[in-house]
């Protein structure tokens, strides 16, 4: 398995998100005619699966602040 993961966030009620380990599904989740060069990659914090975050905000306005240790 490649050290890669992808996620698709739901667009709202009646839509489902997706988290995939080991790859991505360009045809299913990207705009039509998108290519691999259209993908936005984020550098990882270490050799694992850690993404740098400082918080999360939800549709209802709720927020969670995250402090890295």
C-alpha positions as CSV (number, residue, x, y, z in Angstrom):
1,X,0.0,0.0,0.0
2,X,1.3,3.5,-0.8
3,X,1.8,5.9,2.1
4,X,-1.0,8.1,0.9
5,X,-4.6,8.8,2.0
6,X,-7.4,10.9,0.6
7,X,-10.6,12.2,1.9
8,X,-13.7,13.8,0.4
9,X,-15.9,15.9,2.6
10,X,-19.7,15.7,2.4
11,X,-21.5,18.5,0.6
12,X,-24.4,18.4,3.0
13,X,-27.4,16.3,3.9
14,X,-27.9,13.3,1.6
15,X,-24.2,13.3,0.6
16,X,-21.5,11.1,2.1
17,X,-17.9,11.7,2.6
18,X,-15.1,9.2,2.2
19,X,-11.7,8.4,3.6
20,X,-9.4,6.2,1.6
21,X,-6.0,4.8,2.7
22,X,-3.5,3.8,0.1
23,X,-4.7,6.0,-2.8
24,X,-7.3,8.2,-4.2
25,X,-10.2,8.1,-6.7
26,X,-9.7,11.0,-9.1
27,X,-12.6,10.0,-11.4
28,X,-15.1,9.8,-8.5
29,X,-14.3,12.8,-6.4
30,X,-12.6,15.4,-8.7
31,X,-14.1,17.8,-11.2
32,X,-14.6,16.3,-14.7
33,X,-11.4,16.4,-16.8
34,X,-9.2,16.8,-13.7
35,X,-5.7,15.2,-13.8
36,X,-3.3,14.1,-11.1
37,X,-1.6,17.5,-11.4
38,X,-4.8,19.1,-10.1
39,X,-4.4,17.4,-6.7
40,X,-3.3,19.5,-3.8
41,X,-0.8,17.7,-1.5
42,X,-0.1,18.6,2.1
43,X,3.2,17.8,3.7
44,X,3.1,15.4,6.6
45,X,4.6,16.3,10.0
46,X,6.7,13.1,10.2
47,X,7.0,9.8,8.3
48,X,3.6,8.7,9.6
49,X,0.1,9.8,8.8
50,X,0.1,13.1,10.8
51,X,-1.3,16.3,9.2
52,X,-0.6,19.6,10.8
53,X,-3.8,21.1,12.1
54,X,-4.5,24.0,14.5
55,X,-8.3,23.5,14.7
56,X,-11.5,22.1,13.2
57,X,-14.7,24.0,12.5
58,X,-18.1,22.3,12.1
59,X,-21.1,23.4,10.0
60,X,-23.1,24.3,13.1
61,X,-20.4,26.8,14.1
62,X,-18.8,24.7,16.7
63,X,-15.0,24.8,16.9
64,X,-12.2,22.7,18.3
65,X,-8.8,24.3,18.8
66,X,-5.9,21.8,18.6
67,X,-2.6,22.5,20.2
68,X,0.3,20.3,19.1
69,X,2.6,18.9,21.8
